[in-house]
Amino acid sequence: MYQSSLSSNAPNPPPSTTTTSPVSPPSHIIPPTPPHTHTIIFLHGRDSSAETFADELFESQTSSGKHFTTLFPSLKWVFPCAPKSYSALDQEEVSQWFEMSSVQRPQEDVSVQKAGLWESVGALRKLVQQEAEIVGGMQNVILAGISQGCATAIFTLLTSGWGVGGFVGVAGWLPFAEELGEVMDVPGRLREFVKTPVLLQHCRDDEVVPVGNGEDLRTRLERWGMRVAWQEYEKGGHWLQESEGMDGIVKFLQKCMER
């Protein structure tokens, strides 16, 4: 396990202070048309919700005018929902996977991120394991996220050491990047994650999460041995780029499901 091999400076999970899952309400699920071959677990961004994100995602179209559900009938879509918690940044309760002082500068004041991030990681690990049992193994589970959902999902993948069928990250970054860098090559760590194909997308006009944060994520993943497809777009804001970006995700998912 990742926790057992951490250095003193790495982001150790805090002692458990609750027995309830931080992912609430329950996941929003779009069932597949049989046969069920793969499952994608897609985490929404900060201050959104599973159902809202799913609705917006399925409204997006490829260049041929098609939607995800039409193109991938055998794919089960699972949208976990982040809990609501008080945000000092917004001075109100928002749905978030973990607390942050700055979205633009995610490595700033990381101490406030630790508790919520590790709670979300624990819940996501359980969800991935459950879906893997249902669909026939980790190789048939695809992990994805946008914005803070991407950050949470990639942190979960790296700290678990697992290999899954694929990873899609949109407009994201890597939490605790420097601390993780100190422990990624510790002898004895599970490194199945390097077998996971990765697609990262980011728009240059993203005013919420600067494209440089995504570029940093890409560089670090490649340094640790992962195969990363990087797709950058001039316009599209803090969202999936339509329709070229949608086309890129479709092609990537098709390759993952053919493995």
KOLTORDO-916166 format. One record per residue (C-alpha): x, y, z; residue number from 0. Coordinates in steps of 0.001 Angstrom, whole numbers, plus 500000, padded with zeros to 6 digits. Layout:
// KOLTORDO-916166
      x      y      z  nr
      X      Y      Z NUM
...
//
This chain:
// KOLTORDO-916166
      x      y      z  nr
 500000 500000 500000   0
 501079 503537 499282   1
 500814 504700 502883   2
 503426 502223 504107   3
 506111 503566 501786   4
 505715 507288 502297   5
 508588 509535 503223   6
 508219 511896 506144   7
 507415 514763 503779   8
 504787 512966 501734   9
 501019 513501 502051  10
 500189 510842 504642  11
 496476 510233 505120  12
 495232 511717 508405  13
 493746 509490 511108  14
 490170 508497 510365  15
 487691 510756 512138  16
 484468 509583 510523  17
 482770 506345 509545  18
 480607 507853 506859  19
 481511 507950 503176  20
 482396 511410 501871  21
 480759 510616 498536  22
 477153 511670 499091  23
 474524 511524 497703  24
 474891 508167 495909  25
 476475 507933 492486  26
 474438 508807 489410  27
 474456 505741 487151  28
 473625 505301 483471  29
 473271 501540 482919  30
 474626 499864 479791  31
 472763 497996 477104  32
 473736 494320 477505  33
 476289 492969 477207  34
 478030 495104 479836  35
 481709 495138 478803  36
 483234 498168 480542  37
 482547 500756 483229  38
 483713 504362 483293  39
 483818 506204 486615  40
 483759 509937 485839  41
 484279 512526 488612  42
 482692 515959 488243  43
 484402 519239 489044  44
 484224 521448 492091  45
 480872 523138 492814  46
 479017 520786 490476  47
 477132 517529 491007  48
 477049 514065 489493  49
 473687 514493 487793  50
 474381 518007 486517  51
 477730 516961 485103  52
 476253 513852 483466  53
 473502 515899 481818  54
 476009 518411 480452  55
 478382 515677 479311  56
 475701 513805 477398  57
 474542 516997 475704  58
 477999 517368 474161  59
 478422 516054 470636  60
 481212 514769 468423  61
 481940 516318 465035  62
 479509 513796 463535  63
 476735 514912 465893  64
 476783 511770 468040  65
 476632 511397 471814  66
 478623 509192 474182  67
 475710 506926 475082  68
 474986 506235 471417  69
 478607 505430 470627  70
 479214 503216 473676  71
 476041 501243 474463  72
 477919 498524 476411  73
 479586 501093 478686  74
 478218 501658 482181  75
 478584 505277 483293  76
 479100 505896 486998  77
 479190 509495 488242  78
 480202 509751 491928  79
 478949 512827 493746  80
 481250 514908 495922  81
 479994 515871 499379  82
 479159 519411 500340  83
 481474 521096 502802  84
 482261 524623 503906  85
 484727 526367 501620  86
 486827 529173 503054  87
 487525 530245 499476  88
 483826 530730 498675  89
 482706 531368 502267  90
 479814 528958 501825  91
 479108 525264 501426  92
 480011 523845 498026  93
 480318 520354 496612  94
 484013 519549 496509  95
 486254 516517 496682  96
 488585 518398 499005  97
 489094 521898 500371  98
 491414 524299 498527  99
 492826 527759 499058 100
 493337 528393 495333 101
 492142 526570 492223 102
 494624 528415 490009 103
 497536 527584 492337 104
 496690 524097 493645 105
 500071 523559 495327 106
 499377 526516 497627 107
 498501 525762 501266 108
 498243 522021 500669 109
 497658 521320 504359 110
 493972 522214 504015 111
 493580 519682 501201 112
 494828 516559 502946 113
 491853 515371 505017 114
 489200 515780 502332 115
 491403 514404 499575 116
 492217 511212 501458 117
 488550 510709 502362 118
 487603 511005 498700 119
 490447 508681 497696 120
 489210 506044 500134 121
 485660 506218 498809 122
 486811 506148 495184 123
 489041 503135 495788 124
 486071 501197 497145 125
 483957 502209 494166 126
 486628 501143 491663 127
 486993 497774 493383 128
 483229 497239 493403 129
 482884 498049 489720 130
 485891 495883 488832 131
 484233 492898 490496 132
 481032 493520 488547 133
 482618 493999 485127 134
 485329 491345 485287 135
 488499 493086 486408 136
 490379 496358 486682 137
 491245 496215 482978 138
 487574 496846 482191 139
 487284 499939 484397 140
 488122 503374 483005 141
 488741 506219 485441 142
 488046 509812 484433 143
 487602 513265 485876 144
 487335 516936 485066 145
 488996 519741 487035 146
 489101 518830 490745 147
 487550 515496 489781 148
 490557 514832 487546 149
 492913 515773 490374 150
 491163 513379 492757 151
 491007 510539 490242 152
 494671 510687 489184 153
 495813 510973 492808 154
 493752 507873 493602 155
 495271 505950 490705 156
 498844 506859 491613 157
 498521 506248 495338 158
 496740 502916 494900 159
 499345 501690 492433 160
 496628 499961 490408 161
 496469 499596 486664 162
 493056 500217 485099 163
 491716 500106 481562 164
 492345 503784 480907 165
 492402 507271 482403 166
 490840 510428 480972 167
 491682 513770 482562 168
 490188 517078 481441 169
 491385 520460 482724 170
 493129 518925 485713 171
 496281 518934 487798 172
 498182 516764 490277 173
 497630 517395 494001 174
 500677 517130 496263 175
 502854 516935 493164 176
 506183 517574 494893 177
 505435 515239 497784 178
 504360 512444 495445 179
 507546 512887 493454 180
 509576 511952 496515 181
 507968 508530 496867 182
 506968 507338 493401 183
 510168 505337 492939 184
 510387 503860 496432 185
 511352 500145 496102 186
 508472 497760 496674 187
 505708 500136 495616 188
 502991 498675 493412 189
 503488 500222 489965 190
 500741 498642 487892 191
 499518 502174 487159 192
 502239 502601 484512 193
 500304 500172 482291 194
 497296 502488 482247 195
 496929 504488 479005 196
 496251 508157 479749 197
 494510 510915 477811 198
 494840 514485 479085 199
 492987 517400 477506 200
 493202 521096 478301 201
 492109 524332 476614 202
 494505 527256 476536 203
 491725 529731 477332 204
 490783 527879 480537 205
 490517 530663 483125 206
 489727 528329 486030 207
 492612 525857 485839 208
 495576 527246 483856 209
 496831 524987 481074 210
 500249 525015 482762 211
 498790 522929 485586 212
 497758 520290 483073 213
 501150 520412 481383 214
 502812 519821 484740 215
 500599 516767 485294 216
 501550 515415 481890 217
 505278 515914 482506 218
 505198 514149 485860 219
 503191 511176 484605 220
 505589 510689 481713 221
 508545 510958 484081 222
 507046 508115 486126 223
 506714 505897 483066 224
 503118 506395 481969 225
 502001 506646 478348 226
 500262 510004 478012 227
 498344 511350 475030 228
 498206 515136 475385 229
 495550 517103 473476 230
 495602 520874 473784 231
 493092 523267 472253 232
 493124 527030 471762 233
 489500 527531 472767 234
 486979 525645 474832 235
 487287 527157 478296 236
 486979 525014 481392 237
 485214 522136 479692 238
 485534 519373 477115 239
 486400 520999 473819 240
 483579 520561 471329 241
 483723 518867 469009 242
 487389 518079 468353 243
 488022 517244 471989 244
 484978 514994 472065 245
 486322 513163 469023 246
 489623 512655 470842 247
 487918 511126 473870 248
 485818 508837 471675 249
 488879 507504 469853 250
 490717 506998 473132 251
 487822 505113 474729 252
 487492 502926 471658 253
 491156 501943 471929 254
 490824 501253 475650 255
 487833 499020 475079 256
 489625 497079 472357 257
 492583 496160 474579 258
//
